[in-house]
Each structure stands twice: as structure tokens, then as C-alpha cells.
Amino acid sequence: MYALLNEGLYMDQAYATAVILLILVIGINALSAFIAKRVGVKE
């Protein structure tokens, strides 16, 4: 993606892919935190 952005090719697609990947990572992180709280040790 970095090479495509530097060359000016497919800029919109590269930014869209980056946003989708960011949202996916944030979603997985939130889901794992939720599961960790549900499964974790309850005091």
C-alpha cells in the first residue's frame, strides 16, 4: 500500500483499505476485551 500511495496509484483504494483494516483491528480488539471480561476471574 505504501508503494502505491507514493506512486500516486490507487490512492482512494489504498485509503479505503487502510480504513477497513483499522476498523477490523479495533473491532477484534474490542471483542477480545469483552470476551476477556466475561471469561476472566470474578472477584
N, CA, C and O of each residue as an XYZ file, in Angstrom:
172
protein
N       0.833     -1.192      0.000
C       0.000      0.000      0.000
C       0.874      1.252      0.000
O       0.560      2.234     -0.673
N       1.965      1.213      0.753
C       2.850      2.371      0.829
C       3.419      2.720     -0.543
O       3.497      3.893     -0.910
N       3.814      1.704     -1.293
C       4.374      1.940     -2.625
C       3.323      2.529     -3.559
O       3.620      3.430     -4.344
N       2.107      2.026     -3.475
C       1.044      2.547     -4.339
C       0.722      3.998     -4.001
O       0.466      4.804     -4.895
N       0.732      4.331     -2.711
C       0.457      5.716     -2.328
C       1.571      6.646     -2.785
O       1.303      7.755     -3.249
N       2.813      6.205     -2.659
C       3.937      7.048     -3.072
C       3.936      7.299     -4.570
O       4.331      8.376     -5.018
N       3.499      6.323     -5.342
C       3.462      6.491     -6.793
C       2.198      7.213     -7.249
O       2.090      7.591     -8.415
N       1.254      7.405     -6.352
C       0.020      8.091     -6.706
C      -1.002      7.198     -7.380
O      -2.005      7.683     -7.904
N      -0.754      5.885     -7.371
C      -1.686      4.947     -7.996
C      -2.664      4.422     -6.957
O      -2.277      4.100     -5.833
N      -3.898      4.338     -7.326
C      -4.933      3.743     -6.481
C      -4.982      4.369     -5.084
O      -5.093      3.658     -4.086
N      -4.901      5.689     -5.019
C      -4.870      6.346     -3.710
C      -6.166      6.119     -2.942
O      -6.133      5.806     -1.752
N      -7.306      6.274     -3.609
C      -8.586      6.102     -2.924
C      -8.751      4.675     -2.410
O      -9.218      4.460     -1.292
N      -8.368      3.708     -3.229
C      -8.498      2.311     -2.817
C      -7.557      1.987     -1.654
O      -7.919      1.227     -0.756
N      -6.365      2.556     -1.669
C      -5.409      2.301     -0.589
C      -5.914      2.886      0.719
O      -5.814      2.244      1.765
N      -6.460      4.111      0.671
C      -7.005      4.714      1.888
C      -8.223      3.942      2.380
O      -8.388      3.753      3.585
N      -9.066      3.500      1.477
C     -10.248      2.727      1.870
C      -9.832      1.407      2.514
O     -10.423      0.989      3.510
N      -8.832      0.757      1.956
C      -8.334     -0.489      2.542
C      -7.756     -0.242      3.925
O      -7.981     -1.035      4.840
N      -7.017      0.844      4.088
C      -6.436      1.168      5.394
C      -7.526      1.406      6.431
O      -7.408      0.951      7.569
N      -8.583      2.115      6.050
C      -9.680      2.387      6.982
C     -10.385      1.092      7.368
O     -10.690      0.876      8.541
N     -10.640      0.241      6.401
C     -11.312     -1.031      6.691
C     -10.451     -1.893      7.608
O     -10.970     -2.498      8.546
N      -9.148     -1.959      7.357
C      -8.265     -2.741      8.219
C      -8.221     -2.171      9.631
O      -8.207     -2.925     10.604
N      -8.200     -0.851      9.749
C      -8.205     -0.214     11.067
C      -9.475     -0.556     11.828
O      -9.416     -0.909     13.006
N     -10.621     -0.454     11.169
C     -11.898     -0.775     11.810
C     -11.930     -2.242     12.218
O     -12.427     -2.580     13.292
N     -11.405     -3.107     11.367
C     -11.372     -4.537     11.671
C     -10.512     -4.814     12.904
O     -10.913     -5.592     13.770
N      -9.350     -4.196     12.993
C      -8.462     -4.392     14.142
C      -9.103     -3.859     15.417
O      -9.038     -4.512     16.459
N      -9.722     -2.683     15.349
C     -10.387     -2.118     16.523
C     -11.543     -3.008     16.961
O     -11.750     -3.211     18.158
N     -12.292     -3.538     16.008
C     -13.402     -4.435     16.332
C     -12.931     -5.718     16.995
O     -13.526     -6.162     17.977
N     -11.871     -6.318     16.471
C     -11.331     -7.541     17.069
C     -10.801     -7.254     18.472
O     -10.978     -8.065     19.381
N     -10.159     -6.113     18.649
C      -9.638     -5.731     19.956
C     -10.773     -5.552     20.961
O     -10.671     -6.016     22.097
N     -11.842     -4.891     20.560
C     -12.986     -4.694     21.449
C     -13.649     -6.023     21.785
O     -14.033     -6.255     22.931
N     -13.782     -6.886     20.802
C     -14.385     -8.199     21.031
C     -13.544     -9.033     21.991
O     -14.090     -9.689     22.878
N     -12.234     -9.017     21.825
C     -11.377     -9.793     22.723
C     -11.402     -9.229     24.138
O     -11.344     -9.994     25.101
N     -11.485     -7.910     24.288
C     -11.590     -7.312     25.621
C     -12.905     -7.709     26.279
O     -12.938     -8.002     27.474
N     -13.984     -7.722     25.510
C     -15.291     -8.126     26.036
C     -15.266     -9.587     26.481
O     -15.757     -9.920     27.560
N     -14.698    -10.448     25.656
C     -14.623    -11.872     25.999
C     -13.728    -12.076     27.220
O     -14.036    -12.902     28.079
N     -12.634    -11.339     27.306
C     -11.729    -11.466     28.449
C     -12.439    -11.076     29.741
O     -12.222    -11.704     30.777
N     -13.278    -10.053     29.693
C     -14.025     -9.646     30.884
C     -15.050    -10.699     31.265
O     -15.261    -10.956     32.450
N     -15.693    -11.313     30.276
C     -16.716    -12.327     30.555
C     -16.109    -13.613     31.100
O     -16.694    -14.253     31.974
N     -14.944    -13.994     30.594
C     -14.335    -15.266     30.953
C     -13.387    -15.115     32.148
O     -13.086    -16.092     32.833
N     -12.924    -13.893     32.392
C     -11.909    -13.651     33.414
C     -12.353    -14.014     34.817
O     -13.504    -14.380     35.058
N     -11.409    -13.902     35.733
C     -11.657    -14.228     37.139
C     -12.589    -13.193     37.742
O     -12.359    -11.987     37.640
N     -13.646    -13.690     38.372
C     -14.608    -12.792     39.005
C     -14.352    -12.779     40.505
O     -14.295    -13.826     41.150
N     -14.201    -11.588     41.042
C     -13.913    -11.469     42.474
C     -15.140    -11.059     43.245
O     -15.081    -10.911     44.466
